[in-house]
Amino acid sequence: MIDLRSDTVTRPSPEMFAAMAAAEVGDEQYLEDPTVNELQRRMAELLGHEAALFLPTATMANQAALRTHSKPGSIMLAEEHTHMLIYEWGGPAIHSGLVMTGVRSEAGRVTPQHIAAVEELGPGSVVVLENTHRSSGGRIWPLDEFRASVDAAHERGAALHLDGARLFNASVGAGLPPSAWSQHADSVTICFSKGLGCPFGAVLAGPAAFIERAWESKYLFGGALRQAGVAAAAAIYALDHNVERLADDHARARRLAEGIGLDASVVDSNFVAFPDPGDGEARIAERGVLVSNLRPGMLRAITHLDISDDDIDQAIEAVSEVVGATRTAAPRAR
Ligand SMILES: Cc1ncc(COP(=O)(O)O)c(C=O)c1O
């Protein structure tokens, strides 16, 4: 099976496993894990922030960020299909007492106009931006638009959290350092278990005082670890070996898009979005290729470390057979 459901399906390479096995470790809760400390130092620097905190998942990092920034009863504003709004199990309401507010927008971009329109937004509220934006098909935020939305949030007294689970994809895709976006945000999440190929691990970065307070959520959510250097070593290996190569995933995604007759100019990163003829997932799977749901009515194929050029050839054939047939049979369904 060629697995294009998600970039989370990758398995650690033998070299990554070797780095994990060789990791120097200590008790993370005592701040004595040298590998975790090194990863946090490197990530703070890369993201243009004072400090960073290692967490098991990006979900936990996002939720810790919200809980640290916000006041119960305030607003969390995000694009309506943003991961934190729809895939984190109501966490913003449950953990932080936030009123979750979604807005419809182009390419996942919450604009200054959206921000101005939400009257209740103020101190204690959080505006969440996602880069790359998953549900729009891995779109990258243009820096000027991103900065305008950050400024609009700050003008209202709200904090700005960047869910940069795939910020390295945005960085490689746009040819900018990750800090180009993250330095403007009050906090940022990075995930290592997506295109970077790690088994798990995420980082939350922000000002030193914010990260100090985020420790409370790390404990509360059960994310304070012990010899976590084993996982941090995988993340350090990924920083050194798996970032630049994201360009290969992006090129393969564009080739897949072109091969199935899509406009490749909207393929910014490693996602290919295409209309679901109804039973597309199952019919494409019958042809040896796994894809998954992107948003209602749309499927996604995601390239990653374990996908080769030959896999893309086979995927082009499988997806074209299913989506191409639908075009002829039921054009209005698209
Ligand atoms: C944009 C985005 N943010 C956060 C997450 C959560 O990541 P994790 O599975 O590490 O909790 C995901 C996972 O798919 C994601 O796509």
The ligand as a Tripos MOL2 file, in Angstrom:
@<TRIPOS>MOLECULE
LIG
   16    16     1     0     0
SMALL
NO_CHARGES

@<TRIPOS>ATOM
      1 C1         -2.1560   21.7110   12.1310 C.3       1 LIG1
      2 C2         -2.0390   20.6770   13.2100 C.ar      1 LIG1
      3 N1         -1.8730   21.0770   14.4700 N.ar      1 LIG1
      4 C3         -1.7480   20.2060   15.4800 C.ar      1 LIG1
      5 C4         -1.8000   18.8340   15.2600 C.ar      1 LIG1
      6 C5         -1.6960   17.8950   16.4260 C.3       1 LIG1
      7 O1         -0.5320   17.1360   16.4070 O.3       1 LIG1
      8 P1         -0.3120   15.9070   17.4120 P.3       1 LIG1
      9 O2         -0.8590   14.7100   16.6940 O.co2     1 LIG1
     10 O3          1.1800   15.8510   17.6090 O.co2     1 LIG1
     11 O4         -1.0470   16.1910   18.6570 O.co2     1 LIG1
     12 C6         -1.9760   18.3660   13.9550 C.ar      1 LIG1
     13 C7         -2.0250   16.9160   13.7130 C.2       1 LIG1
     14 O5         -2.3620   16.4090   12.6940 O.2       1 LIG1
     15 C8         -2.1050   19.3180   12.8950 C.ar      1 LIG1
     16 O6         -2.3060   18.9160   11.6330 O.3       1 LIG1
@<TRIPOS>BOND
     1     1     2 1
     2     2     3 ar
     3     2    15 ar
     4     3     4 ar
     5     4     5 ar
     6     5     6 1
     7     5    12 ar
     8     6     7 1
     9     7     8 1
    10     8     9 2
    11     8    10 1
    12     8    11 1
    13    12    13 1
    14    12    15 ar
    15    13    14 2
    16    15    16 1
@<TRIPOS>SUBSTRUCTURE
     1 LIG1         1 GROUP 0 **** ****
